[in-house]
Structure formats: C-alpha cells, structure tokens
C-alpha cells in the first residue's frame, strides 16, 4: 500500500474514531477496495477506539466477499469477544448432532447470537437454523435459546435480545415460521422480566413499536397501492388488544369497511389482495382467501371484546357482527329466544343489548326497530337501554312516522312503561311526552293535563323543541288536548304554548 493511500485510510478511520460514529465508519470503509478495507481494519484494531466501536465495525465485515477482509474481521472479534464463533447457527447444530453435553461452545454461540449481534444478523442466523435440514433439531434449538434467555442476568444483553426478536417479528421479509419462533422467545423474555421495571418499560416499547408498524401498514393500505392480505392483516391485528382505544377504533372502522365489501361482494378486489402467489404450493382460491381474511378478522374481534372493557370499542365490535347477519328478522327471533331462555350473565346481556341497539340504526326496517326498542324497555331494562329506546320512540313520533294504528301501539307501550315502579324521573317525563304526542286524549285528568302542560312550557320558553317537525306534532296534540280540558286556566296554558311555538317558528322563517 503506498503511503498516500495509507494516510488517506488512516484519516478516514481516525476521524470516525474521534467522533465515535461506527455506523458511518463502516459505511465509508465498505466503499473502499479490498486492500484498503484490510488496511482500515488494521488501523481500527490498534487504535484507541472503544470496544463497542471495534465490535460494530468488525462484525460488519465478517461476511465480506474478500477472504483477507473476513479473516481480519474474525481476528478482531476473537480478540474482543471471548468464546466468539464465526457461525453460531452451525456451532449450535454441531453441538446437537455430536451429542456432546458440554455447554461451553453452546453458550459461546448463543452469547454471540444474542450478546453482540444486531437484528439483521439475528434474523440471518434464524434463517440458517430454520432451514429444512435442521427441522429435526428445531425443538432443541429453541429450547437452548429459551434456556439462555431465562439464565441471562445482563440488562444490556436482555435489551438486545428484546430488540432483535421484536425486529424479526415486525420485519416485512421474514417468514411466518421464523416470526412465530421469535414471538415465542419474546414470550419467554416477558415471563422472565414481568415483575421488573425493565419488563414494564420494554413491554410498553413492544406495544408502541407494533402500533407504529401497524399504522404504517394502515396508511399504505389506505393509499390504494395494495389491498389487504394475510401478511398485512397480521401486522394490523398484532397490537389490537393492547394498542389503545384510538388505534382500536381506527382499526374497527377499517375492518367494518372491509367486511361490508366482502358481504356485499362489490369491489372486493379494491380492498383485498386476492391475486395468486404462483410460486406458492397449495395456493388457495380467491374465494378461500376472502373467507380466510373474514374469519381471521372476526376471531380477532372476539379476542378484542375480552381484552377491552371500553363501551365505545365494544359497540363498534357488535356493529360489525350485526352487519354480518344477512337476515335481521332471523337474528331478532334468535335474540328473543335467548331472552326467553335461561338466565343470562352480565357479558351476554351486554352483547344482546348492544346488538338490539344496532336495530335502531338509520336504514333498518321500522317494524324491527319497534320490536327491538320494546325489548330494550321491558326485557333488558337498564337505564342506558331505556334511554336509547325512549330516544328512538321520541324521534319516531316527533317526525310523524307512525300511522294511526302504530301511534296507538306506541301509546300503549308508553302507558305500560309508566306503570314500572323503577322508572327514573327523567325517563318518566320522556315517556309521558311520547304518550302525549301519540294519544293526547289519554291525559283525561286535570292533574295529568297540568303536568304535561308544565313540561311542554319548559321547552317552549327556553330552547324550543328539537325541530319544526316536533313543533308541528306538539301543536297537533295540543289541538286534541284542548277538546277534553275542562279547567279554563289549562285551556289558556295550551293557547299560550301554541302562541310561543308559533312565535318561535316565525322567528326561524323571518328574513334577515
């Protein structure tokens, strides 16, 4: 090597040693000729660089194409890492096939595997271990790795184990089988550090990294560049249970969109990647791929229901399941059968309550809505269920939807509800208001007339009724009520209400 070139290499190496930047050093050295790479490694070996700097540079070149460079890198590793072996995978395999029980070489190999290598090297070693000729030893290989993780007392080493395995799990170019084994190793790791502060920190990082990966996949899918396949789906589902409410609601909205596309069979290929993998053996049909994705999503929703106690998340889960039933009449009959059967537990009641609320959504059949609302009122009579059902009936009659026969039916329902001794005061007022709109002539006593007129006055003198349709229904009901009022001051009270409602309507329609 001529003196100018040697000085040039020394300058490059010493500069990066001075700023302690091994990452940039190895990248710049990699661009040199094989001769200069070897010289650069000599400079690093005898320099005052830190051990971590030397190890990072050396391990980068242990797989160099030039044998001289590889040998210099191996010599550095041997000097820096006691017990280092060039190929940990082969070392472990030789130990297994030889039948030797000595743990010295095994521990050295695993130390190399977990102690100093980055995730890429770890992934490469796993690939070596998991190729077809090693299948017979897989159980023992994994046992060795698990034993080493369980015995490790070095926190820095534990963090490296965690980072390496997590990077494998989140990688885009790693087979499912390798990811599966990396997940198992992470499980062993978390079991070991479950009660430690380190375990808590790394578990939080574990969830955050998976959410970051899933968010990136989600944005990619939303861009329309690719459709959803099983690889992307697993990335989305992996952090679903622990990813937090914001992430869960976002995924549930997306899954509902996907399931609806599958259910209706329209433009499925715009959201799913169903193109055949011609290189794969036993390639599933397009229909099978669609069903596999659908089933996997529904299974994940069951798991999320158990993992999350948040009401909003659970409501979204039930909405997806509700949409998956093609015949809503059959579904309602099944629910009635469940309610008529044995005593339901709290979890089952919550699921049925949320499912019945789905019948009240916009676009559903009105007769089914009415039946579902009655079940919420009288069969699952929690405060929340009654509020939802009463809100449906109120909007229903305020907009003048029911025919005369239906209005009488709603009035009878409200009368029955008003007989319930545990009905809350606020619910009682709403039920009485609905009864007034559907059949005002049932308010045939002076006391009842006084109470309903007082209730209506509170709306008329403040913010008014919900909309003009509601005002119109109130006016129609007041006309009927006046025909049966016998107390003069109540007649005047009804007239006053008509005046206030008319005044409010005039204010709305008056030009600015």
PyMOL commands that set and color helices and strands:
alter all, ss='L'
color gray80, all
select helices_A, chain A and resi 3-19+22-30+34-46+51-60+67-80+88-98+104-115+119-129+132-151+155-170+176-193+197-222+230-238+245-264+268-270+286-307+311-323+328-340+346-358+366-378+383-398+404-418+425-438+440-442+446-460+468-482+488-509
alter helices_A, ss='H'
color red, helices_A
deselect
rebuild
show_as cartoon
